[in-house]
Amino acid sequence: MTAPTSSAPRRVAVAGASGRMGRMLIEAIRQSSDCVLSGALDVASNPGVGTDATAFLGHASGVQITSNLRTALANADVLIDFTRPDGTMNHLAACEDLGVQMVIGTTGLTDEQKARLVEGSKKIGIVFAPNMSVGVNVALKLLELAAKAMNDDGYDIEIIEAHHKHKIDAPSGTALKMGEVIAKAQDTQLADRAIYERYGETGARKPGSIGFATVRGGDIVGDHTVLFCSEGERIEIAHKSSSRAGYVRGSLRAVAYLADKKNGMFDMFDVLGLND
């Protein structure tokens, strides 16, 4: 891969190019003055393979959707990946070899797979976040502040999330990140506090636990609400997505953020300057 000049648009490849998120990313890249589409990747069984990546927009980009990973990455500076864990791990290995950076919004990764990303970030720059939305990440910062202020057993914490019927992992990566942010702000570990299931005679609520509730149905893009409940009051911090446009905008900001990063693991707090 030949490094671009500082003034050149960033060359971006998109994984899952035929999917809903992939198409929104491709459309945004086409409209951007800072990025150019350099590659489009999808699984071999997808009927879009072999077609022009922007055909759905009524335009010809000259970039064909391919199932060949190295072909898709051949001219790329960065790969945007909102696919599935196994696919993301395969993409990571190729990106390491080719020196291609990654913006990863894949959810459902195991602890071992997340550790593999950290290892990969020693070679390439990676922005990894379960949710690329600017609004969601601002909500995460608000949760951090709230959790520090309400760090006692007087507040019961519940996280409720809703997504479309096709989502395959639960709770959502964003809901889990919310729990992790809260637990960390209170100097604890989510694994020691999380309650993911309730059925039958569960008994009284365990003090200090963080409960999760999951809704799946229709075409819900993504709703997340965190409740801090105490005697006499309830605080709610919520974020609702009506489209995937917020994820797209955050992804392109992450692409720009990596422009001067040779390697390293970053998240959207880094991209948005929320770690200060």
N, C-alpha and C positions, 0 to 999 in steps of 0.2 A: 504493500500500500504506500502510495506517495503522499506525504503530508501536504495539505493545502496551505496556501498562504493565508495570513491572518485576515485578509479582506475577502477571500473566496467563500462562497456559500458552503456550508457543511454538507457533505455527501451522505445521505441517510438511506439505509436499507430498512425495510419493514417486514417483520415476520407475521405470518397470519394475514397476508395481504388481501385475501378474498373475504375475510370476516368483517363484521360490522365495525369493530374498532380499527382494523387494518385499513378499511376504506376511508374512514374519517381521518386517519393519520395521513394517508396518501393525498387526500383532498387538501388538508391543511398545509402539507409540505409543498404542494403545487402552488398554493397561494402565498407562500412565504418568500420573502426576499433574502432570508438568511440560510435557507436549506434548499437542497435539490434532491429529488428522488434518484437514487443510484442503483437500487435493487429491490426486488419484491419476491418474497419467499412464501411458499405454502406446501402442504403435504401433497404427495404425488397423486393421491386419489381425488383431489379437489378439481372440479371441472374448469376452474379458472386458470389452471396451469397451462402455459403456452399462449395465453392471451395478453394483450397490452394491459399494464397495471392501471391505467387511467381510462380504459374503455368505458367503464361505468359512468364516467363524467362526460362522455362524448368527445374525448380528446385522445390523441395518440402521444404517449410520452417517449416511446422508443425503448421503454423498459418492460421486458416480458416477465410475467410471473413464472418462477421456476421452482422446482422441487430440489434443485441442486444447491446445497448450502454454500459451497465455496464460489459458485457462479454468482449467487446473490450478493455475496460479500466482497467480490473481487475489486470493486471500485469504491467501497464504502469507508467512511470515517467512523460511522457509528451505526449500530443496529438497534432499532426499537423493537422490543419483544414483549408482547402481551399474549403469550401462548399458554402452554401447560408445562408443569415442572420438568418432565423428562425431555421435552423439546428444548426448553431453556438450557438445560445442562448440556445437551448436544451442541447447541449454538455457542455456548460459552467456550467449549474446547476449541472450536474453529476460530472464534474471535481472538482467543489467546494466541493461536498460531499465526494469525494474520495481522495482529495488532489493531483490531477493530474495537472501538469502545462500545459499551452497551448501556442502554436505558431499559430497565426491566420493571414491568408492572405485573408480572406473573404472580398469581397467588397460589396458596396450597403447598408451598415448598416445605420440605422437612428441615429439621435442624441441621442434618447432615448436608443437605443441598445448600442451605444458607451458608454453612461453613465453606462449602466448595466455592461459592461466590466470593467470599473473603479471600480465599487462596488465589482465585483468578484475578482479583483486584490488585495483586502485587505486580501483575504484568500490564494490565489495561485499566483505564478509568471506567468505573461502573457507578451509575445511579440506580439504586434499587429501592423501591417503595411499594407497599401494597396498594397505594392509591396516589396517583399523580396529580390529583385535583388540588389547585391552590387553596380552595375553600376548605377542603377536608384537612389539609395540613395546618391551616389557621385554627380549625376546630381542635386539632390535636394539641396545639400550643395552649389553647384555652383550657383544655382538659388537664394539662400539666399544672397550670396555675391553680385550677380549682382543686385538684387532688392534693396539692401541697397545703392549701388553706383548710381543707376539710379532712385532715389526716387524723381521724379518731373514730372510735366505734359508734359514734352517734350518727354516722352517715352510711346508709346501705347503698351499694353501687350496682346498678343493672345496666347492661348494654343490649339494645334491641336493634337488630338489623333486618332489612328486607331487600330482596333482589328478585330478578326474573326467574322464571321456572326452569331455565336452561342451565343455571349456575350449578356447578358440580361439587363445590367445596363449601363446608359450613363449620363454624361461623366464617363469615367473610374475612379476608385478610385485613381489611380495614378495621373490622370489629376487634380482631385480635390485636392489631396495632394499638387501638384505643386502650384496650386492657393493659397492654405492656407499658404504655406511656403512664397510665394511672399508677400501676404497681411500682414502676421505677421512681416516680415522683414521691412515693410514700416509702421508699427504701425497702421494697419487698420484691418478690418474684411472682409473676402471674401464675406460674405453674403451681404455686402453693396456695392460690386463692380462687382459681377459676372453677366455676360450676357450669358445666355445659348441658346437663340434662336434669330434668325434674319430672318425676312420674310417680303416681301413687302417694302413699303416706311418707312424705319426705321429712316430716318433722319441722320444727321452727327453723327459720333462716339462720345459717351459721354466721356469727359475727365476723366481719372482716372479709367475707367472701365477695367475689365479683361474679355476678350472674350474667349469663348470655341467653338470649332468645333469638330464634331464627325464623324468618318468614320467607317463603318462596312462592311466587305466583305471577302470572301474567308477564308483562313487559317492564316491571319495575327496574329502573336503571340502578338505583342504589340509595337507600335511606338508612341513616344511622342516628340513633338517639341514645344518649347516656343520661341516666337518672342518678342524682345524688339525693337520697331520700332520708329525712330525719323526722323526729317528732315535730309536727307543726309547720314544716316547710318542705318543698321539693324544688331542686334546681335541675333544669333540663338543658343540655347542650346538644344541638342537633344539626345535621347537615343532610340535605336532600338533593339528589341529582335528577334533573328532568331530561338530561341528555348526556352523552359521553364527551361533549365539547370541552368540559373542564379538564378531563383527563388528557385530551389532545393538547390543549394549551400548556398544561404543566409538563407534558412530555417534551414539547419543543423548547421550553425553558431549560429543561434538563440537558437536552442536546447542546444548547448554547453554553451552558455552565461547564460542560466537559471540554470545551474547545482548547483550553490551556492546561488540561490535566493529563499528565503522562500516564499516571496510574492512581489507584486509590479507590476506596469504597465510600460512597456518598449517599445521602438520602435527600428527600425533598426539603427537610429543614436546612440542609446545607445550601441547596439551590435557591431557597427563598430568604436566606439570611436569618432564620429563626433560631439558630443555635446560640446567638449572642445573649 
